[in-house]
Amino acid sequence: MAKLATQSLSTSQERGLEVARQVALVVGGSLVVALCARITIPIPGTPVPLTVQNFGVLLVGLMLGSRRGFAALALYLAEGAMGMPVFSPGGAGSVAQMLGITGGFLLAYPLVAWLAGFVMEHGRKTFARAALAGLLGEIVLFTSGLTWLAVLTHSVALAFRWGLYWFLFAEIIKVMMAAGIAARWQRQPQA
């Protein structure tokens, strides 16, 4: 009887530690994106800044997988909605920023992380798979962001000028960097 109680306690402690580990990964993922948001370059001719945020979103999705990646970015949005300074500087902050000029990009982050993680989970963890996952995530991200910009500006041409053309080269670099880091990390033996 005592042996059974000890085993039950041990199993309960292991589950508790695993839950704590999962929570720490999700919170850590949201913090990675918040730190990446701090790196911002304003671009003349557009109110949309160039940030490293998208890189963080892709990296979190590729590294944590679909469910934890989604949870990390949903937490990130919740942190921003509560007024925590997690979005790129210079924005309105909180819900106002989520509904502002970059709102379409911000609101797509959980889906982008989920998609990147989902693609990475279902196959060999190669650079090519990670790059494809990142590319698909970027397509979702820019579809959402440009659609939102078009609604706000009442102009598809202006949405593309403000939210796409200036960013293409940087996004390719972000996808390749996130894919390289994720593929290399996934090949490492896990302890």
Summary of the structure (lengths in Angstrom):
residues: 191
radius of gyration: 18.8
end to end distance: 33.3
largest distance: 73.5
contacts: 630
relative contact order: 0.13
helix: 75%
strand: 2%
